[in-house]
Amino acid sequence: MSRSSWRQRIRDRLAATPGVAAVRRPVTPRGAAEFDLYYVRTGPPSVHPVLVIPGGPGLASVQPYRAFREHAAARGLDVIMVEHRGVGLSRHTDDGADLPEAAITVDQVVADLAAVLDAAGVDRATVYGTSYGGYLAAGLGVRQPRRVRSMVLDSPVLSARDIHDVREAIRELLLAGTGPTGAALAAKARALVDRGLLDSTATQLAATVYEFGGVRALDRQLDLLLSGRTVLWRIMELIGEQAMRVVPFHNEVDLVNRIAFRELDYRGTPDGLPLDPSVGMGELAEQMPGAAPDFEEEPYDLVAEMPRFDWPTVVLSGGRDLTTPPAIAARVADLIPGAVPVRLPTAGHSILDTRERAAIRVAAAVTAGGDDIAELARRGTELDALPGNATVRLAALALDAGAFLGRVSPVRLPR
């Protein structure tokens, strides 16, 4: 079976899934050609459903979030998710060709969200966006404010300047040191930098270890590096490389990564100092399938627009998030009048993807409105205590097992 016929079979099966529908959308704003943009709606019908927008760009909605929608429906939530143009079911024109470059812009994706609400007969929705999806959610607020009843911005992207906060958070953790073993951890990280062992790839791996396992797990992994035992790090590097592969109907970055680089400047400009995430993103851009163009211009000025948002908003953040650090979420909460900040101290990036139960409870509270929203400000620790997604729990266990199998005693550097 050819790859194209295999993909078509999967596409036909997913398109026939209960709740999945399509709306005709223009390929480009001024062109006559149209294509099928898919979306899915599940749960008990309501007047004001929850429009859930995943991160990325590159993540599909229909297949990867099937379990999430089932769990949300069990909680009584009416959920709509849109298959991002250029991804999964919404990847192709009518003749089967990939959507052209001109079709892939943030503004067109935001217009797609509004078109799906129209097709579903929804006047106003609770809009839940995570990471890049938070930028899209805010973009819907900019372009179509009357469609927003309430909003959840989970681990939000604020602007193309977010790279500065990412850089500061990584250096604060690894070079200045935070937490109960901060000083010792920072000494180890500086020693690794001096030896040339904590390069851009290792820095990203260290950030991932911290998000999943916290300071204790990170300290153990730095001990492995200092002791010259790099097998586990190499395994994690291979896993990271596999995660960037195009997986049809799950993660397809090849067409849409131009949004990340051209409009949101995920790459940034290196500042020449150690542990710069811009270096790692530049290297990643070179490895990614498809073009990685230079940054041109952001589609929206959210710093100027957010103070005009006049709907109830909750801003979620994870205390260990080094992808969109808590400082960004705090700034977003300050910009939006009356926004309710909720931080989960031990969570990493994207509560939707790592702490599904917490995300569903927040979505339910925001949908209910009133005092339920205000109460969330006091429930961060309670939400943090809910079990994480299975992949998060397994990752934490694997880190502990890896450190144990490495049989590395804690490394103590001379003061």
VEXDREN-2710 file (C-alpha; in Angstrom, 1 decimal):
% VEXDREN-2710
k/r/px/py/pz
1/MET/0.0/0.0/0.0
2/SER/1.4/3.4/-1.0
3/ARG/1.9/6.1/1.6
4/SER/-0.7/8.3/-0.1
5/SER/-3.4/5.5/-0.1
6/TRP/-2.5/4.6/3.5
7/ARG/-3.0/8.3/4.5
8/GLN/-6.3/8.5/2.6
9/ARG/-7.6/5.4/4.4
10/ILE/-6.8/6.9/7.8
11/ARG/-8.2/10.3/6.7
12/ASP/-11.5/8.7/5.7
13/ARG/-11.8/6.7/8.9
14/LEU/-11.2/9.8/11.1
15/ALA/-13.5/12.0/9.0
16/ALA/-16.3/9.5/9.6
17/THR/-15.8/9.6/13.4
18/PRO/-19.0/10.6/15.2
19/GLY/-18.9/14.4/15.9
20/VAL/-16.4/15.2/13.1
21/ALA/-17.6/17.6/10.5
22/ALA/-16.0/19.9/7.9
23/VAL/-16.6/23.5/6.8
24/ARG/-15.5/25.0/3.5
25/ARG/-12.8/27.6/3.9
26/PRO/-10.8/29.7/1.5
27/VAL/-7.3/28.5/0.8
28/THR/-6.0/32.1/0.8
29/PRO/-7.9/35.3/1.8
30/ARG/-8.2/36.7/-1.7
31/GLY/-8.3/33.4/-3.7
32/ALA/-11.3/31.6/-5.1
33/ALA/-10.1/28.1/-4.1
34/GLU/-11.5/26.4/-1.1
35/PHE/-10.7/23.3/1.0
36/ASP/-12.3/21.3/3.8
37/LEU/-11.4/22.4/7.3
38/TYR/-12.4/19.8/9.8
39/TYR/-13.5/20.1/13.4
40/VAL/-15.0/17.8/16.1
41/ARG/-17.7/18.4/18.7
42/THR/-18.4/16.0/21.5
43/GLY/-20.3/16.1/24.8
44/PRO/-23.8/17.2/25.8
45/PRO/-24.9/20.1/23.5
46/SER/-24.9/23.5/25.2
47/VAL/-25.5/27.1/24.2
48/HIS/-21.9/28.1/25.1
49/PRO/-19.5/25.2/24.4
50/VAL/-15.8/25.1/25.2
51/LEU/-13.6/25.8/22.1
52/VAL/-10.3/24.0/23.0
53/ILE/-7.2/25.0/21.0
54/PRO/-4.1/22.9/21.3
55/GLY/-0.5/24.1/21.1
56/GLY/2.1/23.8/18.4
57/PRO/1.8/24.9/15.7
58/GLY/1.6/21.3/14.3
59/LEU/-0.6/19.5/16.8
60/ALA/-3.7/17.9/15.4
61/SER/-7.0/17.9/17.3
62/VAL/-9.3/15.1/16.2
63/GLN/-7.1/12.0/16.9
64/PRO/-4.6/13.1/19.7
65/TYR/-7.3/14.5/22.0
66/ARG/-9.9/11.8/21.7
67/ALA/-9.5/10.6/25.3
68/PHE/-9.5/14.2/26.5
69/ARG/-12.8/14.9/24.9
70/GLU/-14.3/11.7/26.3
71/HIS/-13.2/12.7/29.8
72/ALA/-14.5/16.2/29.3
73/ALA/-17.9/14.9/28.1
74/ALA/-18.1/12.7/31.2
75/ARG/-17.7/15.9/33.2
76/GLY/-20.6/17.4/31.2
77/LEU/-18.6/19.7/28.9
78/ASP/-19.6/20.4/25.3
79/VAL/-16.2/20.6/23.5
80/ILE/-15.3/21.8/20.0
81/MET/-11.8/21.4/18.6
82/VAL/-10.6/22.6/15.2
83/GLU/-8.1/20.7/13.1
84/HIS/-5.5/23.4/12.3
85/ARG/-5.1/24.2/8.6
86/GLY/-2.1/22.5/7.2
87/VAL/-2.4/19.7/9.8
88/GLY/-4.0/16.3/9.7
89/LEU/-7.5/16.3/8.2
90/SER/-7.2/19.9/7.2
91/ARG/-3.8/19.5/5.4
92/HIS/-4.9/19.2/1.8
93/THR/-6.6/21.1/-1.0
94/ASP/-9.4/19.4/-2.9
95/ASP/-7.0/17.9/-5.4
96/GLY/-4.9/16.3/-2.6
97/ALA/-2.0/18.7/-2.7
98/ASP/-0.6/20.2/0.5
99/LEU/-1.9/23.7/1.3
100/PRO/0.4/26.4/-0.1
101/GLU/2.6/28.6/2.0
102/ALA/0.2/31.6/1.5
103/ALA/-2.5/29.5/3.3
104/ILE/-0.6/29.2/6.5
105/THR/-0.9/32.3/8.7
106/VAL/-2.1/33.0/12.2
107/ASP/-4.8/35.4/11.0
108/GLN/-6.3/32.7/8.7
109/VAL/-6.3/30.2/11.5
110/VAL/-8.1/32.6/13.8
111/ALA/-10.7/33.2/11.0
112/ASP/-11.1/29.4/10.8
113/LEU/-12.0/29.3/14.5
114/ALA/-14.8/31.9/14.0
115/ALA/-16.0/30.0/10.9
116/VAL/-16.3/26.8/12.8
117/LEU/-18.3/28.5/15.5
118/ASP/-20.6/29.8/12.7
119/ALA/-20.9/26.3/11.2
120/ALA/-21.7/24.8/14.6
121/GLY/-24.4/27.4/15.3
122/VAL/-22.5/28.8/18.3
123/ASP/-22.8/32.5/19.0
124/ARG/-20.3/32.7/22.0
125/ALA/-18.0/30.1/23.5
126/THR/-15.6/29.6/26.4
127/VAL/-12.2/29.7/24.6
128/TYR/-9.5/27.5/26.1
129/GLY/-6.1/27.9/24.4
130/THR/-2.8/26.3/25.6
131/SER/0.7/27.5/24.6
132/TYR/0.5/28.6/20.9
133/GLY/-3.2/27.8/21.2
134/GLY/-3.4/30.6/23.8
135/TYR/-2.1/33.0/21.2
136/LEU/-4.8/31.9/18.8
137/ALA/-7.4/32.2/21.6
138/ALA/-6.2/35.8/22.3
139/GLY/-6.2/36.4/18.5
140/LEU/-9.9/35.4/18.4
141/GLY/-10.5/37.9/21.2
142/VAL/-8.8/40.6/19.1
143/ARG/-10.5/39.8/15.8
144/GLN/-13.9/38.5/17.0
145/PRO/-14.4/39.7/20.6
146/ARG/-18.2/39.2/20.5
147/ARG/-17.6/35.4/20.1
148/VAL/-15.8/35.1/23.4
149/ARG/-17.9/34.4/26.5
150/SER/-15.0/33.6/28.8
151/MET/-11.4/32.4/28.3
152/VAL/-8.7/30.2/29.7
153/LEU/-5.1/30.9/28.7
154/ASP/-3.0/27.9/29.6
155/SER/0.8/28.4/29.6
156/PRO/0.2/31.3/27.1
157/VAL/2.4/32.7/24.4
158/LEU/2.3/36.5/24.6
159/SER/4.6/37.8/21.9
160/ALA/7.7/37.2/19.8
161/ARG/9.7/38.5/22.7
162/ASP/8.9/35.6/24.9
163/ILE/12.3/34.1/24.2
164/HIS/13.8/36.6/26.6
165/ASP/11.7/35.2/29.5
166/VAL/12.6/31.6/28.5
167/ARG/16.3/32.6/28.4
168/GLU/16.1/34.2/31.9
169/ALA/14.2/31.3/33.4
170/ILE/16.6/28.7/32.2
171/ARG/19.6/30.7/33.4
172/GLU/17.9/31.4/36.7
173/LEU/17.4/27.7/37.3
174/LEU/20.8/26.4/36.1
175/LEU/23.2/29.2/36.7
176/ALA/21.7/31.1/39.7
177/GLY/20.0/28.0/41.2
178/THR/16.5/27.8/42.7
179/GLY/14.9/25.4/45.1
180/PRO/16.3/23.6/48.1
181/THR/19.5/22.4/46.3
182/GLY/19.8/25.5/44.2
183/ALA/23.3/26.5/45.0
184/ALA/24.7/23.0/44.6
185/LEU/22.8/22.5/41.4
186/ALA/24.0/25.7/39.9
187/ALA/27.6/24.9/40.8
188/LYS/27.3/21.6/38.9
189/ALA/25.7/23.3/35.9
190/ARG/28.5/25.9/35.8
191/ALA/31.1/23.2/35.9
192/LEU/29.4/21.5/33.0
193/VAL/29.3/24.7/31.0
194/ASP/33.0/25.2/31.7
195/ARG/33.7/21.7/30.3
196/GLY/31.6/22.3/27.3
197/LEU/29.2/19.5/28.3
198/LEU/26.1/21.6/28.8
199/ASP/25.5/22.6/25.1
200/SER/22.2/23.8/23.6
201/THR/20.9/20.2/23.2
202/ALA/21.8/19.2/26.8
203/THR/20.3/22.5/28.1
204/GLN/17.0/21.6/26.4
205/LEU/17.1/18.1/27.9
206/ALA/17.9/19.6/31.3
207/ALA/14.8/21.8/31.0
208/THR/12.7/18.8/30.1
209/VAL/14.0/16.8/33.0
210/TYR/13.2/19.7/35.4
211/GLU/9.6/20.0/34.0
212/PHE/8.9/16.3/34.5
213/GLY/10.9/15.6/37.6
214/GLY/11.8/18.8/39.4
215/VAL/15.0/19.9/41.0
216/ARG/15.8/16.5/42.5
217/ALA/15.6/14.7/39.2
218/LEU/17.6/17.4/37.4
219/ASP/20.3/17.3/40.1
220/ARG/20.7/13.5/39.6
221/GLN/20.9/13.9/35.8
222/LEU/23.7/16.6/36.2
223/ASP/25.5/14.1/38.4
224/LEU/25.4/11.6/35.5
225/LEU/26.9/14.1/33.1
226/LEU/29.6/15.1/35.6
227/SER/30.5/11.5/36.1
228/GLY/30.9/10.9/32.4
229/ARG/27.8/8.7/32.1
230/THR/26.0/10.0/29.1
231/VAL/24.0/7.0/28.0
232/LEU/20.7/8.2/29.5
233/TRP/21.2/11.7/28.0
234/ARG/21.8/10.1/24.6
235/ILE/18.7/8.1/24.9
236/MET/16.7/11.2/25.8
237/GLU/18.2/13.1/22.9
238/LEU/17.1/10.3/20.5
239/ILE/13.6/10.4/22.0
240/GLY/13.6/14.2/21.5
241/GLU/14.6/13.7/17.8
242/GLN/11.8/11.2/17.3
243/ALA/9.3/13.6/18.9
244/MET/10.0/16.1/16.1
245/ARG/9.2/13.6/13.4
246/VAL/6.1/14.2/11.3
247/VAL/3.4/11.8/12.6
248/PRO/0.4/12.0/10.3
249/PHE/-2.8/13.1/12.1
250/HIS/-0.9/13.7/15.3
251/ASN/2.0/16.1/14.9
252/GLU/2.7/17.7/11.5
253/VAL/5.0/20.6/11.7
254/ASP/6.3/20.6/8.2
255/LEU/3.7/23.0/6.7
256/VAL/2.9/25.1/9.7
257/ASN/6.3/25.7/11.3
258/ARG/6.5/28.9/9.2
259/ILE/4.0/30.4/11.6
260/ALA/6.4/29.6/14.5
261/PHE/9.4/31.2/12.9
262/ARG/8.0/33.9/10.5
263/GLU/5.2/35.2/12.8
264/LEU/6.1/34.3/16.4
265/ASP/9.9/34.2/16.2
266/TYR/10.3/30.9/18.1
267/ARG/14.0/30.9/17.1
268/GLY/15.0/34.3/18.5
269/THR/18.4/35.9/18.2
270/PRO/21.3/34.4/20.2
271/ASP/22.8/36.7/22.7
272/GLY/26.2/35.0/22.9
273/LEU/25.9/33.9/26.5
274/PRO/25.7/30.4/27.9
275/LEU/22.6/28.3/28.0
276/ASP/20.8/30.3/25.3
277/PRO/17.6/28.6/24.1
278/SER/17.8/30.5/20.9
279/VAL/20.8/28.4/19.8
280/GLY/18.9/25.2/20.4
281/MET/15.9/26.5/18.5
282/GLY/18.1/27.5/15.6
283/GLU/19.6/24.0/15.5
284/LEU/16.1/22.5/15.7
285/ALA/14.9/24.7/12.9
286/GLU/17.6/23.3/10.7
287/GLN/16.5/19.8/11.4
288/MET/12.8/20.3/11.0
289/PRO/11.0/19.2/7.8
290/GLY/9.9/22.1/5.7
291/ALA/11.1/25.6/5.5
292/ALA/12.0/27.6/8.6
293/PRO/11.9/31.2/7.4
294/ASP/13.2/34.3/9.2
295/PHE/11.0/36.3/11.5
296/GLU/9.1/39.0/9.8
297/GLU/6.3/40.4/11.9
298/GLU/3.8/39.4/14.6
299/PRO/0.1/39.4/13.6
300/TYR/-1.2/41.0/16.8
301/ASP/0.1/43.3/19.5
302/LEU/-1.4/41.4/22.4
303/VAL/0.3/43.7/25.0
304/ALA/-1.8/46.6/23.5
305/GLU/-4.9/44.5/22.9
306/MET/-5.3/42.5/26.1
307/PRO/-6.3/45.4/28.3
308/ARG/-9.5/45.7/26.1
309/PHE/-10.6/42.1/26.9
310/ASP/-13.8/42.4/28.9
311/TRP/-14.7/38.8/29.6
312/PRO/-13.8/36.5/32.6
313/THR/-10.3/35.1/32.0
314/VAL/-8.3/32.5/33.9
315/VAL/-4.5/32.4/33.3
316/LEU/-3.0/29.0/34.0
317/SER/0.7/28.3/34.5
318/GLY/3.0/25.5/35.7
319/GLY/5.6/26.4/38.3
320/ARG/8.2/24.3/36.4
321/ASP/7.3/25.5/32.9
322/LEU/10.5/26.5/31.0
323/THR/8.8/26.6/27.6
324/THR/6.5/29.5/28.4
325/PRO/7.7/30.4/31.9
326/PRO/5.4/31.6/34.7
327/ALA/6.6/35.1/34.3
328/ILE/4.8/35.3/30.9
329/ALA/1.6/34.1/32.4
330/ALA/1.9/36.6/35.2
331/ARG/2.3/39.4/32.6
332/VAL/-0.7/38.2/30.7
333/ALA/-2.8/38.2/34.0
334/ASP/-1.7/41.7/34.7
335/LEU/-2.6/42.9/31.2
336/ILE/-6.2/41.5/31.2
337/PRO/-8.6/43.4/33.5
338/GLY/-9.8/41.1/36.3
339/ALA/-7.9/38.0/35.1
340/VAL/-7.6/35.2/37.6
341/PRO/-4.1/33.8/37.8
342/VAL/-3.8/30.1/38.8
343/ARG/-0.4/28.5/39.2
344/LEU/0.2/24.7/39.7
345/PRO/3.5/24.7/41.6
346/THR/4.9/21.4/40.3
347/ALA/3.4/21.4/36.8
348/GLY/5.3/21.9/33.6
349/HIS/4.2/23.3/30.3
350/SER/0.6/23.0/29.1
351/ILE/-1.8/21.9/31.8
352/LEU/-4.1/20.6/29.1
353/ASP/-1.4/18.1/27.9
354/THR/0.2/17.2/31.3
355/ARG/-2.5/17.7/33.9
356/GLU/-5.7/16.8/32.0
357/ARG/-7.8/16.4/35.1
358/ALA/-6.9/19.9/36.3
359/ALA/-7.5/21.4/32.9
360/ILE/-11.0/19.8/32.7
361/ARG/-11.9/21.2/36.2
362/VAL/-10.7/24.6/35.2
363/ALA/-12.7/24.5/32.0
364/ALA/-15.8/23.4/33.9
365/ALA/-15.4/26.2/36.5
366/VAL/-15.0/28.8/33.8
367/THR/-17.9/27.5/31.8
368/ALA/-20.1/27.6/35.0
369/GLY/-18.9/31.2/35.6
370/GLY/-19.6/33.4/38.6
371/ASP/-18.0/32.5/41.9
372/ASP/-16.6/29.3/40.4
373/ILE/-14.1/31.4/38.5
374/ALA/-13.0/33.5/41.4
375/GLU/-12.6/30.4/43.6
376/LEU/-9.9/29.1/41.1
377/ALA/-7.4/31.6/42.4
378/ARG/-7.3/29.7/45.7
379/ARG/-7.2/26.2/44.2
380/GLY/-3.8/26.1/42.5
381/THR/-2.3/23.7/45.1
382/GLU/-5.4/21.5/45.1
383/LEU/-5.4/21.3/41.3
384/ASP/-1.6/20.6/41.4
385/ALA/-2.3/17.6/43.6
386/LEU/-4.5/15.9/41.0
387/PRO/-2.7/13.0/39.2
388/GLY/-0.8/14.0/36.1
389/ASN/-1.3/12.4/32.7
390/ALA/0.0/8.9/32.3
391/THR/2.9/10.0/30.1
392/VAL/4.0/12.5/32.7
393/ARG/4.0/9.9/35.5
394/LEU/5.9/7.4/33.4
395/ALA/8.5/10.1/32.5
396/ALA/9.1/10.9/36.2
397/LEU/9.4/7.1/37.0
398/ALA/11.8/6.7/34.0
399/LEU/14.0/9.5/35.3
400/ASP/14.2/8.0/38.7
401/ALA/14.9/4.6/37.3
402/GLY/17.6/5.9/35.0
403/ALA/19.4/7.7/37.8
404/PHE/19.2/4.5/40.0
405/LEU/20.6/2.3/37.2
406/GLY/23.4/4.8/36.6
407/ARG/24.5/4.2/40.2
408/VAL/25.8/7.7/40.5
409/SER/26.5/9.0/43.9
410/PRO/25.8/12.8/44.4
411/VAL/28.6/14.8/43.1
412/ARG/29.9/17.5/45.5
413/LEU/32.0/20.2/43.9
414/PRO/34.6/22.1/46.0
415/ARG/33.4/25.5/47.1
END
